Amino acid sequence: MEPVLLITAIEGAESCAAVLARQFQLEVETVSTRRAALHALRRREYALVILDESLLDPSEDGMDTLLRGTGTALAIEINFAISGCGRLVREVRAALDRRQREQELALRAAGEAIESELRELVAGLLLQSQLAAAEPSAPAALAERLRTIVELSRRLGRRLTEMKPGETAAVPARTRTVPQALASVRTM
C-alpha cells in the first residue's frame, strides 16, 4: 500500500507516526511545514494525507493548496492541539475502511460494466453469425465455420448468463492463447 503523509509541526508527531505505522503496518512520512508537505506531495503518491488544521490556509477560492495537492489520497484534517493519537488512529482506521469499500465498489461496477458489454457483444456475434450461416449462397466450408462460431457464441452466452453478477469466470492455467485459438478455427 502507498505510504501516509503526516503534516504537522506539533511536538510528538514522530511518536504518533510510529503508532500509526505499527497499528496499520504502513510507512508514515512526517513533515512539519507547508513547503515540505508540498514538496513531498509532488515527489510521490500517498494513500492518506493527514493535515494539521493549524497549517491550513484557505486561499481565495476557499481551498488550501495542500488539499489540492493530495491527488487521489484521502485527506484527513485534524486539530492536533485538541486531539490525541487515539483519535487519529480511529480517524485513519475509518478513512482506510472507507477507501477499501470505495475500491471494492468501483471494481464491482467495472466488472459489471464489462460483463454487460460482453453479453451485448456475444448477442451481436451470435445474431450476425446465425444470419451469415443461414445465407444460402455461402460456400459449404464457410457455412461450417459459421456454424462453429454460432455454437461457440451460444456457449459463451450461456456461460455469461450462468455467472452471478460480480463473479469472474475461472480461467484454466492451460488456456490457449488467442493466436492458438484462431489457428485451430482456421484449420476447421
N, C-alpha and C positions, 0 to 999 in steps of 0.2 A: 504494500500500500504506500501511497505517497506520504511524505512527511507532513508534520504540523508546524505552523509558524506561530510562535507566541510573541506578540508585540506589546511590551510593557516596560516601563522604567522603574517599576516598584521593586523595593527590596524583597528578596526571597523568590524572585521569578525563576531562578535556576532550580531551586528545590521543588517548586510547583511543576516545572517542566520535567524534572526527574520522576515525580509522582505520576504524571500523565504517561511518560514513556513506559514506566513499569506497569501501570494499570492496563494500558491498551496495546502494549508491545509495538509502539510507534516511535519513529525518530522525531524528536521535538527540537526545533531550532528556535533559539530565543534571540530577539533583537530589542534594543532599548530606545531607538529613535525612529522618527518617521522616515528619515533619509535611509537608514539601514533597512527598514522594512520595505521601502520602495525598491531598493537595490535587490533585496532577496526575492521579491515578487517578480522582478524582471529576469532574474537568474534561473528560476526553476518553478515548477508547478507544485502546489500543495493540495492535500486533501481537505485541510481545515486551516483557517486563519483565525486566531483568537486575538481580538483587538481590545486594548485597554481603552475604555471610553474617554479617559483623560487625554489621550493622544489624538483623538478625532477632532478634526477641524472642518466643519461644514463649509463648503465653498458656496459661491453664488447660486449654483443650481441645486443646492441642498444635499449634495452627495460628496462625501470625502474622497479625495484622490486615492487614499489607501483602499477604500471599499471598491472603487472602480478597478483597481489593480489586482484584485483577488482572482480574477479569471473564473474558472469552474469550481474553485474551492468554496466550501461552505464557510461563511463568515459568522463568528460569534462575537458580539460586543458584550463586554463585561466590565463592571466597575470594580477594579481590584482593591480600591480603597475601602469598600464595604463588603466585598465578597471574599470568602476564603477559598482554599484549594478544593475543599469538599464540594462546594457549589460548582466550581469549574469542572470537576470530574463529572458531576451529574449533567451539566450542560454539554460537555463533549460526548458523553455516552448517548444522550438524546440526539445530538446532531449526527453522530455516526450511524445510529439506528435509522434515522430519517433518510440519510444518504443511501444506506443499504436498501431500504424499502423503495426509494425512488429508482434506483438502478434496476431492481427486480421488476418493477412495473414497466420501466422503459424496455427492458429485454423481452418481457412477455408481450408488450404491444408490438414490438418489432417482429417477433416470431409470428404473431397472429396476422400481421400485415403480409408477411412473406407467404404464409400458408394460404391466405386468401388469394394472393396473386398467383400462386402455383395452381390452385384449384381452377381459377379462370383460364390460365394458360393451358392446362390439361383439357378442360372442356372445349376450348377452341381447337386444340390439336386433334382431339377425338372427332369433333364435328367435321373439320376440314379433311381429315384422313378418311372418314367414312364416305364423305361426298366424292373424294378422289377415287376410292376403291370401288364405288358404285358406278363410276363412269364407264359406259360400255366401250368406248374407244381406247381404253387403257390397255397396253400390252399385258400379256399374262404374267410375265416376270415382275413387272411393276405392280400389278394388282396384288400379287402375292406379298410383295414387300409392304404395300399399303395395308393389307390385312394384318400383317405382323405389327405395324405401327398402331393400328386400331386396337389390337389386343393389348399391346404394351401400355397404351394410353388408358384403356379401361382398368388394367391392373393398378396403374399409378393412381388413377382417380379413386378406385376402391380403397387403396392404401391411405390416401389423404383423407377420405371420408371416415375411415375407421379410427383415425388418430383423434385423440381428445384434444380440445383447444389447449395450446401451450406445450403439448407433448412433442418431443422430437423423435424422429424415427431413428432406430439403432442402425448404424451402418457397419456391416461386417468389415473386419480388417482386410479381407482379401477382395474387396470390391474392385471391379475392373475400372480402369481409367476411361474417360470419355473417348479418347482415340481407340482404345481396345474395343469398346462397345460399338463404336461406329464401324470399325473394321469387321466385326462379326456380323453387323447388319448388312454391309456391302457384299459379304460372301453368301448371303441367303438366296 
